Amino acid sequence: MGSLPADVSEQLRKDLARAVARVCPPSLADRRDDLVQTAMMRVMELRRREPDRGPLSPAYLYRVAYTALVDELRNVSRRREVHLEEVDSLPEPPVAPSDPEKAAGGSQIAQAVRDCLRKLVQDRRLAVTLYLQGHSVPESARLLGWEDKRTENLIYRGLAALRLCLSTKGFEP
């Protein structure tokens, strides 16, 4: 079976958007479009498997939206995501007051690293952040749900881009 006609597809998307809006908590408001897309893919897969199935009830669409939300919540908790803005708002780690120049330099480096991490594409940023937090490549791959080789590639390319960015800011190893 091919895709649905445009008007049917658009109505289905609107119905799923309403269902997602009903179940989605405010903390995940920024992911509503992703949840609608996930729910839409699930419904399209059902249509592909069962082409003769009749119209879908609002209760069924609500269940699809709900299960998409539950899966997203599991993924978020599994990845232990923290928004970069939250990291920026954390207080600077305490530094021994004996060397104020070292403390200022460490603070500048930390800010430069955060700025450079923001410039990386999301997949590289996630992989590099886990690596910088001390996770090995296999651990990072497991946490992100990616293949080891892909994760390794993203980490090393991301680290190269991070080094380049830091060097343009005047921080050399």
N, C-alpha and C positions, 0 to 999 in steps of 0.2 A: 504494500500500500504506500502511496506517495504521501506527501505532506497534506495537512488540512487546508481547505480554502482559506484565503486571507481573512475574510470576515469571521469565520468560525474560530480561527486561530487567535485573532485579536480579542474576541469575546471570551475565549477560554483564558487568555492572559489576564484580562480584567477581572474575571471571576476568581482566578488564583491570587491575584494581587489583593483582592478584598479578603480572601481567606487568610492569606499571610498576615495582613494588617491586623486581623482579629487575634492571631495567636502570637505574633512577634512582640517580645518585650521591648521597652524603650531602649534598653542597653544594646540591642542589636538592630536598631533602626537603620544604621548605615549599611546593613547587609540585606535589607528587604529585597532589593532587586535580585541579589544572588539567590535568595530563597525562592523567589518567584521563578527564576530561571531553572533552578533545581527541580521544583515541583512541575514545571512545564515539561522538562525532559522526562520525568517519571510518567506523566500522563501520555506523552507521545510514545513512550516505550510500550505502555499498556495498549494504546491504539494500534501499534505495530503488531503486537502479539495477538490481539483480539480485534481484528478489523470490523467485525460484524456487531460489536458491542454498541448498545444504544447510547443515548445521552448520559452524561455523568451527573449524578445528583450533587447538590451543594454540600451535603454531608460527606460525600466521597472526596470532593475537592478540599474540604476542611481537613479531613484525615490526611490527605497527601501533604497539605501545607504543614500540618502538625508534625508529621514524621520527618519532613525536610528540616523543620526547626530543631527537632530533637537531635537529628544527625549533625547539624551544624553546631549545636551546643556541645555535643560529644567531641567533635573535632577541635573546637576552641579549647576545651578543657584538656584534651589530649596534647595539643600543641602548646598549651600554657602561654597563649598570646598576650603580649603586653604592648599597648600602643606606644609609639615612640614619644608622643607628647607626655605620656605618663612618666616615662624614663627621664625626660627633660625636667619634669617638675619635682623629681626626687632631690632631696638635699645632697649637697656634695659630701663625699665620704670624709670623715674627720682625718686630719693630717697633723702630725706632731708639730707643735708651734715652734720647734727649734730652728726650722729652716723655712722662712716665709717665701723665699725665692723658689724653692723646690715645690712648695704648695701651689704657688701661682702657676708655675710651669705645668704641673700635673693637671690643674684645672683647665688650662688652655689646650692641652693635648686632648683631654677628655671631650671638650667642646668641639674640637676639630674632628675627632673620630665620629662623634654624633652627626656633625654636619655632613661628613663624607658618606656615612652610612645612609643618610637620607637620600643621597643622590644615586644610590645603587637601585637597580630594578628589584622589585619585591622578592623574587625567589632568591636572588643573590644575597640580598639584605638579611633574609631569614636564615639562610645557611651560614653566612659569615657571623651573624650575631650569636648563633648557637656555638659556633667554633670558638669565638672570642670568649664565650662564657665557660669554655673548658670541655665542651662535648666533643667526642671523637667523631670522625666521619660516619662510622656505622651507627653511633647513637643519634647523630643529627638526622641521618637518613630514616631511621626508625621513627623518630619524633615527628618528622615532616611527612612520613608516608611515601618517601621517594626511593628510587633505586640508589644503591651505594655509589655507583659510577656517576650518576647525574649529580648527586649531592657533592661528591668529591670535586667534580668539574666546577660546579657553582661556587664552592668554597675557594678554590684556588684562583679562579678568574675574579671572584669578588675581592679576595685579598690583594690581588695585583692591582685592581682598580682602586682599592682603598689606599694602598701604598702610593700610587700615582697621585691621587687626590691630596693626600697628606704632604707629599713632596711639593706640590704646587702651593700649599699653604705655608711652606718653610719648615716642615717637620721631616727630618731625615733620620734613618735608623742609626 
